[in-house]
Amino acid sequence: MSIDQATVARIAHLARLKIPDEEQRQTAGELSKILDWVAMLDAVEVAGVEPLANVNDAFLRSRKDVVTDGGKAKDILTNAPASTADFFTVPKVIE
C-alpha cells in the first residue's frame, strides 16, 4: 500500500501534528514501508494458534507465606538512637 504526501498531511491535521512539507515526503515513505510490513503479516497462517499474553508460558513459583525472620526486635532496636518498650522513640513533631 502506498501513502502519498496528501494523506500524510491529512493524518497530521487529524492528529493535530505539525509536519513540515519537506518531512511529509519522508514520512509518507516510512508509513508506506510500515503498511507493507503489516500486509506481509496477513500472509502468515495463524489458524489453530492459541493467543498468548506472555512469551514465557510458565507459571511463577510461589512460596508459603510464613514469617522466617521475626523475633529480632532487640537486634533492630540496637540501631535506634532511643527506644521505649520495644518501640522506636522519636521527638515530638506536632504541638
C-alpha positions in Angstrom: 0.0 0.0 0.0 1.3 3.4 -0.9 0.7 6.6 1.1 1.1 9.9 -0.6 2.0 13.3 0.8 -1.6 14.5 0.8 -2.6 11.5 3.0 0.3 12.3 5.4 -0.9 15.9 5.5 -4.5 14.8 6.3 -3.3 12.4 9.0 -1.1 15.1 10.5 -4.1 17.5 10.5 -6.4 15.0 12.2 -3.7 14.1 14.8 -3.0 17.8 15.4 0.6 17.4 14.4 2.7 20.0 12.5 4.8 18.2 10.0 6.7 20.5 7.6 6.2 19.9 3.9 9.8 18.6 3.4 9.3 15.9 6.1 5.9 14.8 4.7 7.5 13.1 1.8 9.9 11.2 4.0 7.1 10.3 6.4 4.9 9.0 3.5 7.7 6.6 2.6 8.2 5.4 6.1 4.4 4.9 6.6 4.2 3.0 3.3 7.0 0.7 4.4 5.2 0.0 7.7 1.9 -0.8 5.9 3.8 -3.1 3.5 5.2 -4.9 6.5 1.8 -5.2 8.1 0.5 -6.6 4.8 3.2 -9.3 4.9 1.8 -10.4 8.3 -1.5 -11.1 6.6 0.2 -13.9 4.7 1.1 -15.7 7.9 -1.0 -18.8 8.6 -2.3 -18.4 12.2 -5.2 -20.9 12.2 -5.1 -23.0 15.3 -2.6 -20.8 17.1 -3.6 -20.0 20.7 -3.4 -16.4 21.7 -0.9 -15.7 24.4 -0.3 -12.9 26.8 3.3 -13.7 27.5 6.0 -15.4 25.5 7.1 -17.3 28.6 4.2 -19.7 29.1 5.4 -20.7 32.6 3.8 -20.0 35.9 5.5 -18.1 38.7 6.8 -20.1 41.5 5.1 -19.4 44.8 6.3 -19.9 48.3 4.5 -20.4 51.6 3.5 -17.2 53.3 5.4 -17.7 56.6 7.4 -15.3 58.8 11.0 -16.5 58.7 12.9 -13.6 60.3 10.8 -12.5 63.2 11.8 -12.2 66.8 14.6 -9.7 66.2 13.2 -6.7 67.9 16.1 -6.4 70.3 18.7 -6.6 67.4 16.8 -3.9 65.4 16.4 -1.6 68.4 20.2 -1.6 69.0 20.4 0.8 65.9 17.8 3.2 67.3 19.0 6.4 68.9 16.3 5.9 71.6 13.7 3.3 72.4 11.0 2.6 74.9 9.3 -0.8 75.5 10.4 -2.4 72.2 9.5 0.7 70.1 11.5 3.5 68.5 11.3 6.7 70.4 11.2 9.9 68.2 11.0 13.5 69.1 7.5 15.1 69.1 6.8 16.9 65.8 3.2 18.0 66.3 2.4 20.5 69.1 
